[in-house]
Amino acid sequence: MAAATVVENDPTASEGGAASFSEPEVHSPIWNDSQLRKYPFQTRPIPRLSHTDPRAEMLINNEEPVVLTDTNLVYPALQWDIPYLQENIGNGDFSVYIAENHKFLYYDEKKMANFENFVPKSRRIDMKFSDFVEKMHKTQEEGGDERVYLQQTLNDTVGRKIVVDFLGFNWNWITKQQSKRNWGQLTSNLLLIGMEGNVTPAHYDEQQNFFAQIKGYKRCILFPPDQFECLYPFPVHHPCDRQSQVDFENPDYERFPNFKNVSGYETVVGPGDVLYIPMYWWHHIESLLSGGVTITVNFWYKGAPTPKRIEYPLRAHQKVAIMRNIEKMLGEALGDPHEVGPLLNMMIKGRYDQGFS
């Protein structure tokens, strides 16, 4: 990927539902390609546009990703760094994940009973912010594989100064985005503080997301919903539901042959940038190598209500939603999620997996 791109040309929708862009203008970055992990697939740049640019509006309306460069959405938070947060964030408990390496493959504790042999590769603990900072510094100094990552919903347990900063966010702008697209309520604001090199592997969410970068740089690789069969998500009943089974750094093409066909869109976001991640779009997020601590705030909104009149043919994200519902219903009907796969195979084998004569 070319570093720090700005798209000057009109994007147009491609057949697969993702935007098609002309070659972008390239500017001098504050980071370089040596800070990006290497992967065996091609990507194209996500456009970087002013929030006043009509093309940005078009992309969000089409549920396609775009980096908005000047929303001032989290302007008061741009002063947040570790010392500032340590002084002002309060004495509440914070949710911190500890992983055995740089990959934070998350899991749903409620679904662990469905898979007795599942062993999580990370664990979640509650700790005070000062303890997290101490743990992060100690982990970095020891130089082992273990990493930490704070993920905490911003709520009224944080200190007064952080609340004041939070209230100073550009709520007028983001509320307009929500209302004109008939999105549902804001479900949470998640504060993310990670070490350099941390990776959140490819997954998709069932909510609209404005991903606001505050400190440091993050590389974001996105894939449209129609790449579902290339990314091999875990079963719905698995603790790692909505996440790809494929290890991007060492893909197993025998198990996941369609991954050879995957193609993504990517960008690197820095302080003040806001990346729109549409619901059902896969996203792989990594803090740059040798890039220091990163701080991000997510704004998650429920999607618009399902229209009373469904238009056909269905869009890619609607097909994903249908597949999820079928898996859920079959699991409940059969009483055992492990029977879902064999039943679906029995339905398909020799009937739908070959051409008809």
FITORVEX-871437 format. One record per residue (C-alpha): residue number from 1; chain; x, y, z. Coordinates in nm, 4 decimals, always signed. Example, Ala and Ser with C-alpha at 12.3 -4.5 7.8 and 13.67 -1.06 7.14 Angstrom:
<atom 1,A,<+1.2300,-0.4500,+0.7800>> <atom 2,A,<+1.3670,-0.1060,+0.7140>> 
***
This chain:
<atom 1,A,<+0.0000,+0.0000,+0.0000>> <atom 2,A,<+0.1145,+0.3553,-0.0714>> <atom 3,A,<+0.1494,+0.5613,+0.2431>> <atom 4,A,<-0.0807,+0.8442,+0.3518>> <atom 5,A,<-0.3099,+0.8801,+0.0539>> <atom 6,A,<-0.5560,+1.1475,-0.0507>> <atom 7,A,<-0.8122,+1.0570,-0.3164>> <atom 8,A,<-0.8768,+1.3356,-0.5640>> <atom 9,A,<-1.0931,+1.1478,-0.8142>> <atom 10,A,<-1.4621,+1.0658,-0.8028>> <atom 11,A,<-1.5310,+0.7234,-0.6538>> <atom 12,A,<-1.7909,+0.5123,-0.8285>> <atom 13,A,<-1.9596,+0.1990,-0.7058>> <atom 14,A,<-1.8157,-0.1249,-0.8439>> <atom 15,A,<-2.0129,-0.4401,-0.9130>> <atom 16,A,<-1.9054,-0.5979,-0.5845>> <atom 17,A,<-2.0502,-0.3136,-0.3803>> <atom 18,A,<-1.7178,-0.1540,-0.2847>> <atom 19,A,<-1.6064,+0.1772,-0.4269>> <atom 20,A,<-1.3745,+0.1965,-0.7245>> <atom 21,A,<-1.1091,+0.4667,-0.7111>> <atom 22,A,<-0.8570,+0.6152,-0.9463>> <atom 23,A,<-0.4906,+0.6296,-0.8491>> <atom 24,A,<-0.4578,+0.8612,-0.5465>> <atom 25,A,<-0.2195,+1.1450,-0.4891>> <atom 26,A,<+0.0547,+1.0448,-0.2430>> <atom 27,A,<+0.1896,+1.2758,+0.0263>> <atom 28,A,<+0.4872,+1.2408,+0.2612>> <atom 29,A,<+0.3855,+1.0309,+0.5633>> <atom 30,A,<+0.4924,+1.0469,+0.9264>> <atom 31,A,<+0.5294,+0.6688,+0.9142>> <atom 32,A,<+0.6784,+0.4355,+0.6526>> <atom 33,A,<+0.6082,+0.0982,+0.4952>> <atom 34,A,<+0.8553,-0.0816,+0.7239>> <atom 35,A,<+0.6013,-0.0280,+1.0045>> <atom 36,A,<+0.3358,-0.2309,+0.8197>> <atom 37,A,<+0.3113,-0.6089,+0.8487>> <atom 38,A,<+0.3348,-0.7994,+0.5202>> <atom 39,A,<+0.0348,-0.9949,+0.3924>> <atom 40,A,<-0.0149,-1.2081,+0.0783>> <atom 41,A,<-0.3061,-1.0130,-0.0721>> <atom 42,A,<-0.3643,-0.6931,-0.2623>> <atom 43,A,<-0.5339,-0.3821,-0.1266>> <atom 44,A,<-0.6532,-0.0519,-0.2646>> <atom 45,A,<-0.6633,+0.2754,-0.0713>> <atom 46,A,<-0.9669,+0.3917,+0.1202>> <atom 47,A,<-1.0360,+0.7541,+0.0197>> <atom 48,A,<-0.9472,+1.0404,+0.2541>> <atom 49,A,<-1.1942,+1.3274,+0.2202>> <atom 50,A,<-1.3243,+1.6326,+0.3995>> <atom 51,A,<-1.6547,+1.5671,+0.5753>> <atom 52,A,<-1.8004,+1.8486,+0.3614>> <atom 53,A,<-1.7083,+1.6719,+0.0367>> <atom 54,A,<-2.0241,+1.5375,-0.1345>> <atom 55,A,<-1.8282,+1.2235,-0.2256>> <atom 56,A,<-1.7850,+1.1444,+0.1446>> <atom 57,A,<-2.1610,+1.1745,+0.1896>> <atom 58,A,<-2.2171,+0.9412,-0.1039>> <atom 59,A,<-1.9832,+0.6776,+0.0343>> <atom 60,A,<-2.1474,+0.6774,+0.3778>> <atom 61,A,<-2.4931,+0.6635,+0.2185>> <atom 62,A,<-2.3771,+0.3618,+0.0153>> <atom 63,A,<-2.2290,+0.2027,+0.3308>> <atom 64,A,<-1.8762,+0.2120,+0.1941>> <atom 65,A,<-1.5700,+0.3121,+0.3993>> <atom 66,A,<-1.4149,+0.6578,+0.3963>> <atom 67,A,<-1.1640,+0.8459,+0.6135>> <atom 68,A,<-1.2975,+1.1855,+0.7205>> <atom 69,A,<-1.0081,+1.4210,+0.7862>> <atom 70,A,<-1.1655,+1.7257,+0.9482>> <atom 71,A,<-1.4755,+1.6412,+1.1517>> <atom 72,A,<-1.3213,+1.7596,+1.4826>> <atom 73,A,<-1.5286,+1.4750,+1.6271>> <atom 74,A,<-1.2891,+1.4088,+1.9149>> <atom 75,A,<-1.0988,+1.7381,+1.9144>> <atom 76,A,<-1.0904,+1.7753,+2.2988>> <atom 77,A,<-0.9442,+1.4238,+2.3250>> <atom 78,A,<-0.6444,+1.4993,+2.1029>> <atom 79,A,<-0.4658,+1.6118,+2.4205>> <atom 80,A,<-0.5130,+1.2641,+2.5684>> <atom 81,A,<-0.1886,+1.0816,+2.6265>> <atom 82,A,<-0.0938,+0.8345,+2.8992>> <atom 83,A,<+0.0117,+1.0957,+3.1601>> <atom 84,A,<-0.3034,+1.3042,+3.0981>> <atom 85,A,<-0.5308,+1.0010,+3.1268>> <atom 86,A,<-0.3461,+0.8716,+3.4304>> <atom 87,A,<-0.4071,+1.2035,+3.6055>> <atom 88,A,<-0.7690,+1.2538,+3.5014>> <atom 89,A,<-0.9422,+0.9277,+3.4182>> <atom 90,A,<-1.0397,+0.8335,+3.7730>> <atom 91,A,<-1.0031,+0.5311,+3.9949>> <atom 92,A,<-1.2547,+0.2961,+3.8370>> <atom 93,A,<-1.1908,-0.0543,+3.7073>> <atom 94,A,<-1.0880,-0.0904,+3.3438>> <atom 95,A,<-1.1238,-0.3907,+3.1161>> <atom 96,A,<-0.7822,-0.5089,+2.9956>> <atom 97,A,<-0.6999,-0.8002,+2.7659>> <atom 98,A,<-0.3714,-0.9862,+2.7979>> <atom 99,A,<-0.2706,-1.1938,+2.4938>> <atom 100,A,<+0.0067,-1.4498,+2.4504>> <atom 101,A,<+0.1288,-1.2595,+2.1424>> <atom 102,A,<+0.0421,-0.9504,+1.9345>> <atom 103,A,<-0.2873,-1.0984,+1.8037>> <atom 104,A,<-0.5978,-1.0251,+2.0097>> <atom 105,A,<-0.8438,-1.2910,+1.8940>> <atom 106,A,<-1.1403,-1.2104,+2.1163>> <atom 107,A,<-1.4020,-1.4542,+2.2350>> <atom 108,A,<-1.7530,-1.4620,+2.3823>> <atom 109,A,<-1.7334,-1.6184,+2.7269>> <atom 110,A,<-2.1036,-1.7132,+2.7084>> <atom 111,A,<-2.0374,-1.9371,+2.4052>> <atom 112,A,<-1.7415,-2.1235,+2.5546>> <atom 113,A,<-1.9723,-2.3991,+2.6829>> <atom 114,A,<-2.0537,-2.4903,+2.3195>> <atom 115,A,<-1.6925,-2.5867,+2.2470>> <atom 116,A,<-1.5335,-2.7737,+2.5381>> <atom 117,A,<-1.1900,-2.7888,+2.3756>> <atom 118,A,<-1.1724,-2.4155,+2.3081>> <atom 119,A,<-0.8699,-2.2538,+2.4750>> <atom 120,A,<-0.8694,-1.8708,+2.4578>> <atom 121,A,<-0.5485,-1.7051,+2.3419>> <atom 122,A,<-0.6162,-1.3999,+2.5555>> <atom 123,A,<-0.7745,-1.3318,+2.8918>> <atom 124,A,<-0.9669,-1.0364,+3.0285>> <atom 125,A,<-0.9035,-0.8842,+3.3687>> <atom 126,A,<-1.0210,-0.5699,+3.5487>> <atom 127,A,<-0.7555,-0.3299,+3.6775>> <atom 128,A,<-0.7031,+0.0318,+3.7742>> <atom 129,A,<-0.5697,+0.2574,+3.4986>> <atom 130,A,<-0.2392,+0.3119,+3.6804>> <atom 131,A,<-0.1969,-0.0664,+3.7097>> <atom 132,A,<-0.2628,-0.1026,+3.3365>> <atom 133,A,<+0.0030,+0.1591,+3.2551>> <atom 134,A,<+0.2506,-0.0149,+3.4843>> <atom 135,A,<+0.1674,-0.3523,+3.3255>> <atom 136,A,<+0.2040,-0.2070,+2.9747>> <atom 137,A,<+0.5453,-0.0546,+3.0513>> <atom 138,A,<+0.6657,-0.3713,+3.2228>> <atom 139,A,<+0.5500,-0.5875,+2.9319>> <atom 140,A,<+0.7351,-0.3615,+2.6883>> <atom 141,A,<+1.0542,-0.3607,+2.8947>> <atom 142,A,<+1.0592,-0.7395,+2.9304>> <atom 143,A,<+1.0408,-0.7741,+2.5534>> <atom 144,A,<+0.8528,-1.1042,+2.5456>> <atom 145,A,<+0.5596,-1.2022,+2.3253>> <atom 146,A,<+0.2876,-1.1103,+2.5763>> <atom 147,A,<+0.0860,-0.7940,+2.5045>> <atom 148,A,<-0.1858,-0.5910,+2.6768>> <atom 149,A,<-0.4777,-0.3950,+2.5325>> <atom 150,A,<-0.7255,-0.1783,+2.7247>> <atom 151,A,<-1.0839,-0.1788,+2.5970>> <atom 152,A,<-1.3203,+0.0145,+2.8205>> <atom 153,A,<-1.6637,+0.1623,+2.7590>> <atom 154,A,<-1.6578,+0.5316,+2.8420>> <atom 155,A,<-1.9208,+0.5947,+3.1090>> <atom 156,A,<-1.9818,+0.8089,+3.4162>> <atom 157,A,<-1.7174,+0.6241,+3.6196>> <atom 158,A,<-1.4379,+0.8224,+3.4542>> <atom 159,A,<-1.2996,+1.1436,+3.6077>> <atom 160,A,<-1.4700,+1.4811,+3.5699>> <atom 161,A,<-1.2064,+1.6201,+3.3298>> <atom 162,A,<-1.2552,+1.3255,+3.0918>> <atom 163,A,<-1.6335,+1.3762,+3.1103>> <atom 164,A,<-1.5858,+1.7432,+3.0166>> <atom 165,A,<-1.3654,+1.6409,+2.7211>> <atom 166,A,<-1.6244,+1.3815,+2.6192>> <atom 167,A,<-1.9081,+1.6335,+2.6292>> <atom 168,A,<-1.6959,+1.8578,+2.4055>> <atom 169,A,<-1.6940,+1.6038,+2.1222>> <atom 170,A,<-1.8649,+1.7188,+1.8021>> <atom 171,A,<-2.1972,+1.5582,+1.8913>> <atom 172,A,<-2.3821,+1.7921,+1.6558>> <atom 173,A,<-2.2043,+1.6441,+1.3526>> <atom 174,A,<-2.2265,+1.2796,+1.4491>> <atom 175,A,<-2.5907,+1.3041,+1.5585>> <atom 176,A,<-2.6739,+1.4455,+1.2153>> <atom 177,A,<-2.5017,+1.1447,+1.0552>> <atom 178,A,<-2.7162,+0.9173,+1.2684>> <atom 179,A,<-3.0490,+1.0929,+1.2098>> <atom 180,A,<-3.0285,+1.1451,+0.8334>> <atom 181,A,<-2.9548,+0.7741,+0.7805>> <atom 182,A,<-3.2151,+0.6603,+1.0318>> <atom 183,A,<-2.9589,+0.4641,+1.2319>> <atom 184,A,<-3.0565,+0.3348,+1.5730>> <atom 185,A,<-2.9202,+0.4547,+1.9038>> <atom 186,A,<-2.5572,+0.5021,+2.0020>> <atom 187,A,<-2.4805,+0.1749,+2.1812>> <atom 188,A,<-2.1350,+0.2548,+2.3209>> <atom 189,A,<-1.8163,+0.4554,+2.3024>> <atom 190,A,<-1.5216,+0.2227,+2.3462>> <atom 191,A,<-1.1836,+0.3581,+2.4566>> <atom 192,A,<-0.8995,+0.1530,+2.3074>> <atom 193,A,<-0.5399,+0.1855,+2.4293>> <atom 194,A,<-0.2900,-0.0505,+2.2714>> <atom 195,A,<+0.0800,-0.1199,+2.2473>> <atom 196,A,<+0.2693,-0.0740,+1.9217>> <atom 197,A,<+0.2297,-0.3746,+1.6942>> <atom 198,A,<-0.0971,-0.4940,+1.8530>> <atom 199,A,<-0.3275,-0.6618,+1.6000>> <atom 200,A,<-0.7036,-0.7111,+1.6111>> <atom 201,A,<-0.7565,-0.9853,+1.3468>> <atom 202,A,<-1.0220,-0.9561,+1.0766>> <atom 203,A,<-1.3796,-0.9562,+1.2028>> <atom 204,A,<-1.7102,-0.7859,+1.1271>> <atom 205,A,<-1.9600,-0.6091,+1.3531>> <atom 206,A,<-2.3356,-0.5821,+1.3244>> <atom 207,A,<-2.3269,-0.2080,+1.3950>> <atom 208,A,<-2.2234,+0.1112,+1.2183>> <atom 209,A,<-1.8898,+0.2415,+1.3459>> <atom 210,A,<-1.7098,+0.5757,+1.3408>> <atom 211,A,<-1.3527,+0.4892,+1.4380>> <atom 212,A,<-1.1873,+0.8042,+1.5758>> <atom 213,A,<-0.8091,+0.8020,+1.6087>> <atom 214,A,<-0.6643,+1.0097,+1.8942>> <atom 215,A,<-0.2983,+0.9146,+1.9415>> <atom 216,A,<-0.0555,+0.7191,+1.7234>> <atom 217,A,<-0.1251,+0.5513,+1.3903>> <atom 218,A,<-0.3316,+0.2460,+1.3031>> <atom 219,A,<-0.3480,+0.0525,+0.9806>> <atom 220,A,<-0.7024,-0.0519,+0.8934>> <atom 221,A,<-0.7658,-0.3178,+0.6269>> <atom 222,A,<-1.1309,-0.3601,+0.5286>> <atom 223,A,<-1.3113,-0.6191,+0.3175>> <atom 224,A,<-1.6686,-0.5855,+0.1892>> <atom 225,A,<-1.9373,-0.8322,+0.3026>> <atom 226,A,<-1.9259,-1.0129,-0.0329>> <atom 227,A,<-1.5811,-1.1513,+0.0640>> <atom 228,A,<-1.7486,-1.3732,+0.3249>> <atom 229,A,<-1.6481,-1.6998,+0.1566>> <atom 230,A,<-1.2843,-1.5860,+0.1286>> <atom 231,A,<-1.2486,-1.5086,+0.4997>> <atom 232,A,<-1.4023,-1.8205,+0.6576>> <atom 233,A,<-1.5655,-1.6873,+0.9752>> <atom 234,A,<-1.5988,-1.9137,+1.2771>> <atom 235,A,<-1.9447,-2.0701,+1.3237>> <atom 236,A,<-2.2065,-1.8470,+1.4858>> <atom 237,A,<-2.2107,-2.0621,+1.8005>> <atom 238,A,<-1.8306,-2.0528,+1.8385>> <atom 239,A,<-1.6785,-1.8167,+2.0991>> <atom 240,A,<-1.4892,-1.6426,+1.8137>> <atom 241,A,<-1.8069,-1.5756,+1.6133>> <atom 242,A,<-1.7725,-1.2968,+1.3495>> <atom 243,A,<-1.3954,-1.3417,+1.3271>> <atom 244,A,<-1.1944,-1.4931,+1.0427>> <atom 245,A,<-1.0322,-1.8303,+1.0997>> <atom 246,A,<-0.7497,-1.7394,+0.8611>> <atom 247,A,<-0.4131,-1.6386,+1.0056>> <atom 248,A,<-0.3200,-1.3512,+0.7726>> <atom 249,A,<+0.0501,-1.3895,+0.8512>> <atom 250,A,<+0.0555,-1.7622,+0.7758>> <atom 251,A,<-0.2571,-1.8609,+0.5793>> <atom 252,A,<-0.3401,-2.2301,+0.5440>> <atom 253,A,<-0.4520,-2.2498,+0.1813>> <atom 254,A,<-0.5434,-2.6185,+0.2100>> <atom 255,A,<-0.8061,-2.5418,+0.4733>> <atom 256,A,<-0.8972,-2.1998,+0.3343>> <atom 257,A,<-0.8393,-2.2081,-0.0444>> <atom 258,A,<-1.0663,-1.9117,-0.1226>> <atom 259,A,<-0.8408,-1.6841,+0.0812>> <atom 260,A,<-0.6187,-1.6712,-0.2287>> <atom 261,A,<-0.8923,-1.4587,-0.3876>> <atom 262,A,<-0.9324,-1.2070,-0.1063>> <atom 263,A,<-0.8838,-0.8385,-0.1875>> <atom 264,A,<-0.9100,-0.5502,+0.0557>> <atom 265,A,<-0.9164,-0.1747,+0.1017>> <atom 266,A,<-0.6829,-0.0053,+0.3447>> <atom 267,A,<-0.5685,+0.3141,+0.5070>> <atom 268,A,<-0.3559,+0.4374,+0.7944>> <atom 269,A,<-0.5397,+0.6685,+1.0325>> <atom 270,A,<-0.3701,+0.9249,+1.2564>> <atom 271,A,<-0.4782,+1.1756,+1.5219>> <atom 272,A,<-0.8028,+1.3516,+1.4245>> <atom 273,A,<-0.8925,+1.1058,+1.1461>> <atom 274,A,<-1.2321,+0.9343,+1.1610>> <atom 275,A,<-1.2767,+0.6119,+0.9631>> <atom 276,A,<-1.6322,+0.5087,+0.8817>> <atom 277,A,<-1.6541,+0.1281,+0.9074>> <atom 278,A,<-1.9907,+0.0134,+0.7693>> <atom 279,A,<-2.1742,-0.2662,+0.9468>> <atom 280,A,<-2.0870,-0.6151,+0.8190>> <atom 281,A,<-1.7614,-0.4899,+0.6641>> <atom 282,A,<-1.4661,-0.6992,+0.7777>> <atom 283,A,<-1.1874,-0.5001,+0.9410>> <atom 284,A,<-0.8352,-0.5954,+1.0457>> <atom 285,A,<-0.6735,-0.3303,+1.2667>> <atom 286,A,<-0.3091,-0.3017,+1.3692>> <atom 287,A,<-0.1077,-0.0442,+1.5616>> <atom 288,A,<+0.2005,+0.0331,+1.3541>> <atom 289,A,<+0.5262,-0.1420,+1.4370>> <atom 290,A,<+0.7647,+0.0861,+1.6309>> <atom 291,A,<+0.4837,+0.3423,+1.6452>> <atom 292,A,<+0.4319,+0.3766,+2.0195>> <atom 293,A,<+0.1052,+0.3641,+2.2122>> <atom 294,A,<-0.2204,+0.4115,+2.0206>> <atom 295,A,<-0.5454,+0.5583,+2.1541>> <atom 296,A,<-0.8805,+0.5305,+1.9739>> <atom 297,A,<-1.2485,+0.5899,+2.0529>> <atom 298,A,<-1.5217,+0.3962,+1.8699>> <atom 299,A,<-1.8748,+0.5296,+1.8176>> <atom 300,A,<-2.1058,+0.2328,+1.7613>> <atom 301,A,<-2.4607,+0.2814,+1.6330>> <atom 302,A,<-2.7325,+0.0296,+1.5636>> <atom 303,A,<-2.8138,+0.0076,+1.1945>> <atom 304,A,<-3.1329,+0.1403,+1.0376>> <atom 305,A,<-3.4439,-0.0749,+1.0923>> <atom 306,A,<-3.5078,-0.3442,+0.8344>> <atom 307,A,<-3.7264,-0.1886,+0.5632>> <atom 308,A,<-4.0822,-0.3174,+0.5446>> <atom 309,A,<-4.0335,-0.3826,+0.1759>> <atom 310,A,<-3.7177,-0.5822,+0.0962>> <atom 311,A,<-3.5672,-0.5129,-0.2456>> <atom 312,A,<-3.4283,-0.8042,-0.4475>> <atom 313,A,<-3.1724,-0.9240,-0.5299>> <atom 314,A,<-3.0418,-0.9043,-0.1748>> <atom 315,A,<-2.7279,-0.7076,-0.0973>> <atom 316,A,<-2.4191,-0.8866,+0.0371>> <atom 317,A,<-2.4687,-0.7795,+0.3994>> <atom 318,A,<-2.8309,-0.8998,+0.3887>> <atom 319,A,<-2.7105,-1.2426,+0.2757>> <atom 320,A,<-2.4665,-1.2513,+0.5695>> <atom 321,A,<-2.7523,-1.1659,+0.8074>> <atom 322,A,<-2.9655,-1.4455,+0.6588>> <atom 323,A,<-2.6819,-1.6986,+0.6956>> <atom 324,A,<-2.6370,-1.5963,+1.0595>> <atom 325,A,<-3.0083,-1.6388,+1.1284>> <atom 326,A,<-3.0157,-1.9816,+0.9632>> <atom 327,A,<-2.7213,-2.0990,+1.1754>> <atom 328,A,<-2.8859,-1.9681,+1.4932>> <atom 329,A,<-3.2239,-2.1258,+1.4160>> <atom 330,A,<-3.0737,-2.4624,+1.3255>> <atom 331,A,<-2.8641,-2.4660,+1.6409>> <atom 332,A,<-3.1731,-2.4015,+1.8532>> <atom 333,A,<-3.3879,-2.6509,+1.6627>> <atom 334,A,<-3.1284,-2.9292,+1.6736>> <atom 335,A,<-3.0323,-2.8597,+2.0341>> <atom 336,A,<-2.6627,-2.8980,+1.9561>> <atom 337,A,<-2.4596,-2.6434,+1.7517>> <atom 338,A,<-2.2219,-2.9211,+1.6434>> <atom 339,A,<-2.5041,-3.0756,+1.4378>> <atom 340,A,<-2.5526,-2.7606,+1.2275>> <atom 341,A,<-2.2556,-2.8200,+0.9936>> <atom 342,A,<-2.3321,-3.1866,+0.9187>> <atom 343,A,<-2.6973,-3.1044,+0.8464>> <atom 344,A,<-2.6033,-2.8224,+0.6078>> <atom 345,A,<-2.3495,-3.0508,+0.4375>> <atom 346,A,<-2.6139,-3.3200,+0.3992>> <atom 347,A,<-2.8479,-3.0672,+0.2385>> <atom 348,A,<-2.5833,-2.9499,-0.0098>> <atom 349,A,<-2.3638,-3.2515,-0.0881>> <atom 350,A,<-2.4397,-3.3813,-0.4358>> <atom 351,A,<-2.7355,-3.1463,-0.4731>> <atom 352,A,<-2.6083,-2.7871,-0.4743>> <atom 353,A,<-2.2296,-2.8303,-0.4863>> <atom 354,A,<-2.2220,-2.9261,-0.8556>> <atom 355,A,<-2.3688,-2.7912,-1.1744>> <atom 356,A,<-2.7027,-2.9322,-1.2892>> <atom 357,A,<-2.7228,-3.1222,-1.6157>> 
***
